[in-house]
Amino acid sequence: MVTDPGTRIREVAWSNPLAVELRREFFERTNLRLYPDGFGHLAPRDVWDADDAAIGRAVVLTLVALRDGVPVGHAALRAPDDGAPAGSVELAKVYVRDRARRAGVATRLVETAESAAREQGFASVVLGTGPLQLDAAAAYVNLGYAPITPYPPYDSFGDALCFAKQL
């Protein structure tokens, strides 16, 4: 992996247009493409917008990675649903555009989010991903995350992969 020194990580509001653009792209390229049965109902833009706004109410941090001023990555921390491990915060919506992959952008986003979680007093970071995202799962393991029993809402999906990292 080559680290790109020209990439900056910036904290933004959940509603920041760059962040929204990245999340919508993530939805279309990952969730909708890989899991159409689970996410197809969110395909209309107005439905997705409402769902995205609802998710945003639990967000405590939104990060955007910029390379030469162009958005190339996104990550967020949100309060997890009831039933998640006590003292945890959830890492969500981690996405890096193809042109910025393998340059350490995801690692920098995750490490920045972890640092913020630690500063905010969280004991651990948890996350959920899908069974068709094995590269993402492997990346999380490489960053020190360990598999855990799925927590809500992932426990209702049947095949979700969940991970945690103690801070």
C-alpha positions in Angstrom: 0.0 0.0 0.0 1.2 3.5 -0.9 0.2 6.4 1.3 -0.9 9.4 -0.7 0.4 12.5 1.0 -1.9 14.7 -1.1 -5.0 13.3 0.6 -6.6 15.4 3.4 -9.2 14.1 5.8 -11.8 16.7 6.7 -14.6 16.7 9.2 -17.9 17.9 7.6 -21.6 17.9 8.4 -23.6 14.8 7.5 -25.5 17.0 5.1 -22.4 18.3 3.4 -23.0 17.9 -0.4 -19.6 16.2 -0.9 -20.5 13.7 1.8 -24.0 13.1 0.4 -22.5 12.5 -3.1 -20.1 9.9 -1.7 -22.7 8.1 0.3 -25.1 8.0 -2.7 -22.3 6.6 -4.9 -21.5 4.0 -2.2 -25.1 3.0 -2.1 -25.4 2.6 -5.8 -22.0 0.9 -6.4 -22.1 -1.4 -3.3 -25.4 -1.8 -1.5 -27.7 -1.7 -4.4 -25.5 -3.6 -6.8 -24.5 -6.3 -4.4 -27.7 -6.6 -2.4 -30.6 -5.5 -4.6 -33.1 -7.5 -2.6 -32.2 -5.8 0.6 -31.7 -2.3 -0.7 -33.8 -2.0 -3.9 -36.6 -0.2 -2.1 -34.2 2.7 -1.5 -33.3 3.1 -5.1 -35.6 6.1 -5.8 -33.7 9.3 -4.9 -36.4 10.7 -2.6 -36.6 7.4 -0.6 -32.8 7.2 -0.3 -32.7 10.9 0.8 -35.2 10.3 3.6 -33.4 7.1 4.7 -30.0 8.9 4.6 -31.4 11.8 6.7 -32.8 9.4 9.2 -29.4 7.6 9.5 -27.7 11.0 9.9 -29.6 11.8 13.1 -27.5 9.2 15.0 -24.2 10.4 13.4 -21.5 11.9 15.7 -18.8 12.4 13.1 -18.6 12.6 9.3 -15.3 12.5 7.4 -14.5 13.2 3.8 -11.1 12.4 2.2 -10.1 15.0 -0.4 -7.3 14.5 -3.0 -6.4 17.8 -4.6 -9.7 19.2 -3.5 -11.7 16.4 -5.0 -13.7 14.1 -2.7 -12.4 10.5 -2.8 -13.6 8.9 0.4 -16.1 8.9 3.2 -16.5 7.5 6.7 -18.8 8.2 9.7 -19.3 7.3 13.3 -22.8 6.9 14.6 -24.5 5.8 17.8 -25.3 2.1 17.2 -28.8 0.6 17.7 -29.7 -0.7 21.1 -28.2 -4.1 21.6 -24.7 -3.2 20.3 -21.8 -3.7 22.7 -21.9 -1.3 25.6 -19.7 1.8 25.2 -19.3 1.4 21.5 -19.7 3.7 18.5 -20.4 2.3 15.0 -18.1 2.9 12.1 -20.3 3.3 9.0 -20.4 4.3 5.4 -16.7 3.7 4.7 -16.2 4.2 1.0 -13.3 5.1 -1.3 -13.6 5.8 -4.9 -11.8 3.4 -7.3 -9.2 6.0 -8.4 -8.1 6.5 -4.8 -8.0 2.8 -3.7 -4.8 1.1 -2.6 -3.4 4.5 -1.5 -4.1 4.3 2.2 -7.3 6.5 2.1 -9.5 4.0 3.8 -6.9 3.4 6.5 -6.6 7.1 7.2 -10.3 7.5 7.3 -10.7 4.6 9.8 -7.8 5.7 11.9 -9.1 9.3 12.0 -12.5 8.0 13.1 -11.0 5.7 15.7 -9.0 8.7 17.1 -12.2 10.8 17.4 -14.0 7.9 19.0 -11.2 7.5 21.6 -11.3 11.3 22.3 -15.1 11.1 22.7 -14.7 8.4 25.4 -15.9 5.4 23.5 -14.5 2.0 24.6 -14.7 0.3 21.2 -15.7 0.7 17.6 -18.1 -1.7 16.0 -19.2 -2.2 12.4 -21.2 -4.4 10.2 -20.7 -5.3 6.5 -22.1 -7.7 4.0 -21.0 -11.3 3.2 -20.2 -10.2 -0.4 -17.7 -7.6 0.8 -14.9 -9.9 1.7 -12.2 -7.4 0.7 -13.7 -4.9 3.2 -13.9 -7.6 5.9 -10.2 -8.5 5.3 -9.2 -4.8 5.5 -10.9 -4.4 8.8 -9.2 -7.5 10.2 -5.9 -6.0 9.0 -6.7 -2.8 10.9 -7.2 -4.8 14.1 -10.9 -5.5 14.1 -12.1 -8.9 15.3 -15.3 -10.7 14.3 -18.1 -10.5 16.8 -21.6 -11.8 17.0 -24.0 -9.7 14.9 -25.7 -7.0 16.9 -28.9 -5.1 16.0 -29.9 -4.5 13.2 -27.3 -6.8 11.7 -28.5 -9.8 13.7 -31.7 -9.8 11.7 -29.9 -10.0 8.3 -28.8 -13.6 8.8 -25.5 -13.4 7.0 -24.0 -10.0 8.1 -20.4 -9.8 9.2 -19.8 -7.7 12.3 -16.4 -6.6 13.8 -15.2 -4.7 16.8 -12.0 -3.1 17.9 -11.2 -2.1 21.5 -9.8 1.4 21.8 
